Amino acid sequence: MQAGTYVITGGGGYFGFRLACALSKKSLRVVLFDVKPPSEALPEGVEFVQGDVRDFTQVANASRGADCVFHVASYGMSGREQLNRKLIEEVNVQGTKNVIQACVDLGVPRLVYTSTFNVVFGGQVIKKGDETLPYLPLHLHPDHYSRTKSVAETLVLKANGSSLAGEGGVLHTCALRPAGIYGPGEERHLPRIVGYIEHGLFRFVYGDPESLVEFVHVDNLVSAHELAAEALTGERQHRATGQAYFISDGRPINNFEFFKPLVEGLGYSFPKLRLPLPLVYFFAFLTEMVHGAFGRIYNFQPLLTRAEVYKTGVTHYFSIEKARADLRYNPKEYDLGEVVEWFRSRGRGKNRSRRLLKN
Ligand SMILES: NC(=O)c1ccc[n+]([C@@H]2O[C@H](COP(=O)([O-])OP(=O)(O)OC[C@H]3O[C@@H](n4cnc5c(N)ncnc54)[C@H](O)[C@@H]3O)[C@@H](O)[C@H]2O)c1
């Protein structure tokens, strides 16, 4: 990695913090910018600046002197957060505008945006899609998070080539579109899934058993971000400039098959009941209606939203050839073993709880 200062918006979150740890191991200066601090201690060379991407002045102050900004912060990805449209719009769209403007005004030459598969996916079957696929029309997104991530990605890629204030030069931008992120310590999806397993709510699977989706291990995603930042430099002929890339482990798999080692590794049996996808989708729709009506009085966590049903039950996977060719991305093979171990070491899992009781 080129020496310099790297700013990570959303650096207090799971992925942003892992990225910071990797950069700090390369002796780079890293600034984490987030509304909340990371849950772990800061490694050497990493500074935390508390701030909100919705506030331009705060973003600008944190970005001063940066050589590259990784814009990772986002809101509304899963659970009840998905239903707060106003905050989603403000953080994902206005926040991204602020980040772009800060880069231009302060002469930051590189901006890498963490996007999502969802910018092209809205519940339709996609097999080995690539970056030539058009964006999903905005009105077809089943959730506001995906819609605003799509708007934000477009803004970032449009800003590519903008003239920088100060010493001149232009802004180089690119967007990475990850699959679902997993890894030890992941705080968004896995604890929720494990909670459902432990509370006996994981009683059924749904959709076609042949349906395929994808995941990306956090460290593969970290490596893709490092490589993308490199591929925006002159040394790499700005190869990634203005480009979007799908990023995954490159191993499509059925969603429930993927989680099977986690369920069984925690001592539970994998459910045998399989429900039709439309039924589960309808249930998710009803849950969202109820949340819409009563969410202000009781902001409960929906079991599933419509977007989550699509993401888990409808085939969509993408080629990573463009990332391999342009970024030199080469994902390593991981499994859920370390995730199971992470939960078990924290006293989670059926057999483990029994063992703890006996001791
Ligand atoms: N987790 C996934 O499966 C997944 C899949 C595809 C894409 N992504 C994208 O990857 C990125 C990282 O995901 P993650 O799983 O680490 O999420 P995360 O929720 O752990 O991290 C996001 C961070 O953004 C911060 N943030 C939210 N609002 C902010 C604001 N107003 N100002 C500053 N910071 C704010 C949060 O506090 C949080 O720390 C996100 O951009 C997400 O959209 C995630």
Ligand as a Chemical Component Dictionary entry (heavy atoms), coordinates in Angstrom:
data_LIG
# 
_chem_comp.id                   LIG 
_chem_comp.type                 NON-POLYMER 
_chem_comp.pdbx_formal_charge   0 
_chem_comp.three_letter_code    LIG 
# 
loop_
_chem_comp_atom.comp_id 
_chem_comp_atom.atom_id 
_chem_comp_atom.alt_atom_id 
_chem_comp_atom.type_symbol 
_chem_comp_atom.charge 
_chem_comp_atom.model_Cartn_x 
_chem_comp_atom.model_Cartn_y 
_chem_comp_atom.model_Cartn_z 
_chem_comp_atom.pdbx_ordinal 
LIG N1  N1  N 0  -22.717 -6.506 6.180  1  
LIG C1  C1  C 0  -23.004 -6.945 4.970  2  
LIG O1  O1  O 0  -23.383 -8.100 4.781  3  
LIG C2  C2  C 0  -22.854 -6.016 3.782  4  
LIG C3  C3  C 0  -23.146 -6.501 2.494  5  
LIG C4  C4  C 0  -22.971 -5.640 1.401  6  
LIG C5  C5  C 0  -22.517 -4.351 1.609  7  
LIG N2  N2  N 1  -22.251 -3.907 2.868  8  
LIG C6  C6  C 0  -21.741 -2.548 3.062  9  
LIG O2  O2  O 0  -20.497 -2.674 3.726  10 
LIG C7  C7  C 0  -20.284 -1.566 4.598  11 
LIG C8  C8  C 0  -19.870 -2.042 5.980  12 
LIG O3  O3  O 0  -20.829 -2.923 6.497  13 
LIG P1  P1  P 0  -20.727 -3.431 7.997  14 
LIG O4  O4  O 0  -21.361 -4.767 8.020  15 
LIG O5  O5  O -1 -19.364 -3.256 8.524  16 
LIG O6  O6  O 0  -21.732 -2.422 8.698  17 
LIG P2  P2  P 0  -21.689 -1.779 10.139 18 
LIG O7  O7  O 0  -23.087 -1.376 10.444 19 
LIG O8  O8  O 0  -20.959 -2.638 11.095 20 
LIG O9  O9  O 0  -20.827 -0.461 9.888  21 
LIG C9  C9  C 0  -21.360 0.731  9.417  22 
LIG C10 C10 C 0  -20.832 1.835  10.302 23 
LIG O10 O10 O 0  -21.346 3.077  9.804  24 
LIG C11 C11 C 0  -21.555 3.872  10.934 25 
LIG N3  N3  N 0  -22.478 4.961  10.657 26 
LIG C12 C12 C 0  -23.823 4.873  10.526 27 
LIG N4  N4  N 0  -24.338 6.089  10.376 28 
LIG C13 C13 C 0  -23.297 6.958  10.400 29 
LIG C14 C14 C 0  -23.212 8.349  10.302 30 
LIG N5  N5  N 0  -24.303 9.107  10.175 31 
LIG N6  N6  N 0  -21.988 8.925  10.350 32 
LIG C15 C15 C 0  -20.872 8.168  10.521 33 
LIG N7  N7  N 0  -20.903 6.832  10.639 34 
LIG C16 C16 C 0  -22.109 6.243  10.579 35 
LIG C17 C17 C 0  -22.131 2.941  11.983 36 
LIG O11 O11 O 0  -22.020 3.493  13.284 37 
LIG C18 C18 C 0  -21.292 1.709  11.772 38 
LIG O12 O12 O 0  -20.186 1.680  12.634 39 
LIG C19 C19 C 0  -21.555 -0.740 4.535  40 
LIG O13 O13 O 0  -21.363 0.336  3.647  41 
LIG C20 C20 C 0  -22.579 -1.681 3.965  42 
LIG O14 O14 O 0  -23.568 -0.971 3.255  43 
LIG C21 C21 C 0  -22.408 -4.719 3.956  44 
# 
loop_
_chem_comp_bond.comp_id 
_chem_comp_bond.atom_id_1 
_chem_comp_bond.atom_id_2 
_chem_comp_bond.value_order 
_chem_comp_bond.pdbx_ordinal 
LIG N1  C1  SING 1  
LIG C1  O1  DOUB 2  
LIG C1  C2  SING 3  
LIG C2  C3  SING 4  
LIG C2  C21 DOUB 5  
LIG C3  C4  DOUB 6  
LIG C4  C5  SING 7  
LIG C5  N2  DOUB 8  
LIG N2  C6  SING 9  
LIG N2  C21 SING 10 
LIG C6  O2  SING 11 
LIG C6  C20 SING 12 
LIG O2  C7  SING 13 
LIG C7  C8  SING 14 
LIG C7  C19 SING 15 
LIG C8  O3  SING 16 
LIG O3  P1  SING 17 
LIG P1  O4  DOUB 18 
LIG P1  O5  SING 19 
LIG P1  O6  SING 20 
LIG O6  P2  SING 21 
LIG P2  O7  DOUB 22 
LIG P2  O8  SING 23 
LIG P2  O9  SING 24 
LIG O9  C9  SING 25 
LIG C9  C10 SING 26 
LIG C10 O10 SING 27 
LIG C10 C18 SING 28 
LIG O10 C11 SING 29 
LIG C11 N3  SING 30 
LIG C11 C17 SING 31 
LIG N3  C12 SING 32 
LIG N3  C16 SING 33 
LIG C12 N4  DOUB 34 
LIG N4  C13 SING 35 
LIG C13 C14 SING 36 
LIG C13 C16 DOUB 37 
LIG C14 N5  SING 38 
LIG C14 N6  DOUB 39 
LIG N6  C15 SING 40 
LIG C15 N7  DOUB 41 
LIG N7  C16 SING 42 
LIG C17 O11 SING 43 
LIG C17 C18 SING 44 
LIG C18 O12 SING 45 
LIG C19 O13 SING 46 
LIG C19 C20 SING 47 
LIG C20 O14 SING 48 
# 
